[in-house]
Amino acid sequence: MKIIINFFFIFISFKVFAIEIIRDPVAEVYFNNLSKDENKFNSFLIIDEKPNAFVIENNIYFTTELIKLIEDEDALKSIFFHELGHIINNHYASKKIKLLDAQKSNSLNNILSLGIAVISGDPSIGIASSLAINQKLLGDLSYNSIKFEIQADDYMIQKIREKKFNTKGLINFINNLPDNKNSYFETHPRNEDRINIIKEFSNSDLVVNSPEFNWIKAKYGKNSENNDFNNFFKDLEKGKVYEIIEPSIPKAYIDYELYKSGMSKSQNDEILGNINNQLDNSFLKIEYFNYIIDNNLSRFYELIEKNKENKKLKKEYYYHFIYGKYYALQNNINLSNFYFCQFFKSTNQTQKIDYYCNNYDKNKISNLDNLNAILN
């Protein structure tokens, strides 16, 4: 059955804008663990007052307002699988290729922004490219957008049925959204139509929200089912510590939030070590390694060296910077300059590129390290 339910697959913008990306290890691991296809994507939160979820390249983004408004976990999971459907069907790349092909034959001057370039760890998203567009192309894009939405919706419905999700929360969420009557592309069905389709697959089984879902919702909405979690984050914003007597989440999560707020009474290396033992998250490793290096904790050198070839770690924005610091601490200035050279290439800081890239001996860089070089 072909189904059309659009859940905010956004890749077009009409002006340059900046969005703050939140690197929240608990949230990132939570979303990545929702699917066995976790190696195909990453998930992030962004600060935005509009409820939204969208795909850029192989990344899924959820706004903090979406987390706040979602009432139950099955609704959030359903939206997640819709967005994952876009990635599995390679929609972003397909759309990008079509638009770039269209650019070659279009001579108008009206600019339509295409895509968003994301630098993991950097709190901004910038426009990646732009192209001219005419009314015929708009029609083509609208048609292809509908096809992509159908495929993503099919994947979502498949998961709703397979995992027996309760759809009440999803229906309530859509019902409270304003109708998008002025959409640039006519690919958004009416909220009423979306709800009627979802009702065909309704499951009224009781939803029991997980502690992790309540923790994330309490952090960004202060309105989870767990009042202890809500009070903890409310007090944290006021600079106070609310004691959760019997937490249903690992104590490492609580300690980590206290550490990030500067109110922890425990040793920071112990806090970061414990949260790293709980969560496999590349940003968390970068944060941990940075602390270790700054505090000269020599007993952890082997851990940092062992993770140098970690594929997920290599994708992190500060990967090269961390290893530049790491080798500088070991007085291996040649390797340190090599890694700093790679980092500043990625940031396009010309003066620092010139300094670091001209101050290491290329003949002394191993083949393994050279694999981590950024090609010009």
N, C-alpha and C positions, 0 to 999 in steps of 0.2 A: 504494500500500500504506500502510495506517495503522500507525504505529509508536509505541510508548510507551516512551520512555527519559527519565527526569527527571534533568536536571542542575542541580539546586539553584536553580530560579527562585524566589527568596525575596522576598516583599513583606509578610510578616506577622510581627509580633513581639508578645510578651506583656508586655514591660516596656520602659521607656525605657533606652536604652543608648548608649554613645558608641563610635565606631569611628574610628581614625586613618586618614585618607586620605593616601596617599603621592602627591605630585606628582612623578612621574618622567618627564621628557620623552622619554627613550629608549624606555621601556615604552609610553607613551601613543602615540607615533608608530608603534611596532611593531604594536600592536593595530589602530590606525586604518587602517594600510596593508594589513591582511589582506583588506579588502573594498572593492569599488567604491562601496558604500553609506556610505562614511565620513562623509559630510555629515549622515547621519541619526542619528549616535550619537557618544558619547565613551566612552573606556575609562580606568579608573583601577585602581590597586592599593590594597588596604587591609591593614593589619597585623592578622592573625588567625591563631590556631593551628589553626583548622579548615580543611580543604580545601574551598573553596567558590567559586562564581561565581553572580552574580545580576544582575537588572535592576531599576533604579529609574528611572522616566520613560524617557528615551532614553540612559541611562548604563549601561554594563556594568562590573561590579566583579569583580575577581579577588583572592582572598586570597593573601598571601605563602606560606602553607602549601601552597596548590594549586600554585604555581610550584615550590616545593621538591620536591613529590612526583611531579609529572609527569615521566616519563622521556624522552619524545621530543616533538618539535615538532608532529607531526601530531595527537597526542592533545590538546594544548592548542588547536590550531586547530579541532578538531572541537567541543570544548566552547564555544569562542568562537562558532562558527556556530550552535550550539543557542541561546545567549543572544541572538544577533543575530536569530534567528528570532522570538523573543518581541517584539522591537522592531518588526520589519517587519510583523508581524501585529497590532501595536498592542494587545498583551495587557494591559499595565499600565493604560492608560487605560480599556480595556473593563472590567477588573476593578474599577477604582476607581469608575467610574460605577455599576456594579451594586451595589457595597457602599453607596455614598452613597444610591442609591435605596432600598435596603433599610433604611437608617437611618431614613428618614421614617416607616416603618410599624412600627418595632420599639420597644417600650417597656420592654424589660428593662434592668437596670442593669449587667450584666456587660460589661466593656469589652474590645474586641478592637482592638488597634492596627492602623492601616492605613497602609501606605506609610512612606517615610522621606524627609525633606526634606534635600536636599544643597546645601550652599553651597560651590561650587568654591573651593579654596584654603583653606578653613577646616577644621581637623583634627577635625571632629566631624560626626556624623550624628544628627539628632534626630527623634523621632516627629512626623509632620506632622499627623495627625488620628486620631480614634478613634470608635468607634461601638458600639452595643449589638448583640448577636447571639443567635440561638436555634438550636436543633438543626435546624430545617427549613432555615434559611439555611446552616448548615454543610454540609448535603447538597447544596444548590444550588451552593455554592462548590466543593465537591469535584468535582461533575460538570463545572463549567466549567473547573476546573483541569486535569482530564484532557484536555478538548478542546484547551486551550492547549498542553499538553505534546505532544500528538499533532502539532499544527501546527509547533511548534518542532522536534520530532524529524524531521519530514518535511523541513524545510529543512536540518537538519544532514546527514541522509543524502544529500540531493541534492548538497550540497557535497562530502561524502566521495567520492561516485561521480564527480562532475565533476572534482575535483582529484586523484583517485586517491590519497587518503590511506591510509597504512598504519595499520591499526586495532589492531595488536598492543599498542602502548603504551596505547591507550584501554581495551582489554579488561583489561590488567594493572592499570590504575588502578582501574577499577570493581571488579575482583575483590578488591582489597585494602581496599575500603571496608566498614565495618560495615553490616549490614542495618538499615534504618530501620524497626524493628517498632513503634515507639511514635509514629509520625508522627501529628500532629493531624489532617491530612487524608489519606485513603487514596488518594493519587495517586502513590505511589512504588512501582513494580514491584520485585520482588526482583532483587538483583544478578545472579542466575543467568539471569533472564529477559532482562535488559538485554544480557548478554553473548551469549546465543543469538541475539538479533535482530541485533546488530552483526556477528556471525560470518557472517551471510548476505551481508554486503557487504565481507568481509575482502579486504584487499590486502596482500600480503606484500613489496611492493617495499621496498628498503632506504631507511630514513629518514636523510637527512643534515641534521642540525640546523644552522641558520644561525648565523653569528657573533653576531647580535643576540639570538637565543634563548639561546645559551650565556652571553652577557654578563648578561642579565637573570636567568637561573637562577643564575649564579655570585654575583650581588649578593645575592639573597634566599635562596639555598639552599646556597651554597658547594659545590655538588655537580654542576657542569656537566661536560660532556665535556672542556672546555678547562681543564687544570690551571693554566695561567698566569693565567687569569681568576679561578679559585678562590683562588689564592695572593695575587693582587692585593687582592681584597676581604678576605681573612683578615688580611693585614698591615695593611690600611687600618683595620680595627677595633682593631688594636693600636697605632695611631699610627705605623706604619712604611710606607715606600714600597717596593713590589715593582716592579721594572722589567720591563715587558713588552717584549722586544727587537723582535719582529716581530708587532705586533698585527694581527689580522684584522678589527678594527673601526677606525673613524676615530680618530686620536690625540686628536681633540677630545673624545671620550667619556671618555678616560682623564684628560685635563686637567680636565674638568668635575668628575669625582669627587674629584680632588685639591683643587680649589678649594672644593667643598662641605665637604670635611673639614678645610680650613684648612691644607693642607700643600703648596700649589702654590708654585712658585718663579717662575712666569710672571706677566705683568701680567693682572690680573683682567678688565679691559675687553677684552683680546685673547682670553682664554679664552671669555668670554661671547659675544663677536663670532663666534668660530670655531664654537662649538656652535650658534649661531643660524643660521649659514650652512649647517650640516649638517642641521638639523631644523626643520621648520615646526610650531612648537608655541606656542600662545598663552600658556601659563604661563611658558615660557622667555622669551618677549618681555617679559612683565611683569617678570620677574626682571632682565632685561638693562636695561630702561628705568629701573627703580628704582636700579640701580647707577649708570647714566649720570647721572641727576638728582642723586643724592647726591654725586657727584664732580664736578659742574659741568662736564661735558664738552660744551662748547657746539657742537662740530662735529657732534653727533648730534641737535640739535634738530629738524632737518628730518625725520629718520627717525621720531621720536616723533610729530610732527605728521601725517606721512603715514599712520601706522597708526591714527589716532584713529577712523576709520570701518571698521576691520577687524572684521567680524562676529563672528569667533571671539574676538577680544580683548575685545569688548564683553560677552561672557558670563562673563568672568573676574571673580571676586569683588572683586579689587583694581583693576579698571579705573578706576573713578571716583576712587579715592584717588590713583592714579598721575598722572592728569591734573590733579588738584588740586595735587599737588606740582609738576608740570611748569609750570603757569601761575603758581604762586607764585614759582618761580625766575625767571620772566620779568617779575615784578612786575605781572602782570595779575591784581590782587587780585579783581576782579569775577568773572572766569571761574574763578579758583581757588576762591573761596567757593561758586560755583555747583556745581562738581564735588565739593567736599567735602560740600556739602549733600546731594547725591545719594548719596554713599557712606554717610554717617551715617544717612540714611533707611533704607538697606538693613540697617543694623546696629541700628536702633531705639535709638540713644543720644540720648535726649531733649534733654539739655542742649546737646550739640554740634549737633543738628538745629536747635534754636532759635537758636544763635549764627550758624552758617554760612548758614542759609536766610533769616535776617533781615538779612544783611549783603552782599547783592548787588542790583544794579539789574536787574530782570527785563527792562526795556526795552532793555538793552544786551547781552542774550544773543541770539546769532544763531539763526535758525530751525534751522540745522544742529545747533548745540549743544543746542537745546531738544529735539531728537529723542532725545537721550541722557538726558533727565530721567526720574526714577522717579516714576510717577504714584501719588498717594495714594489 
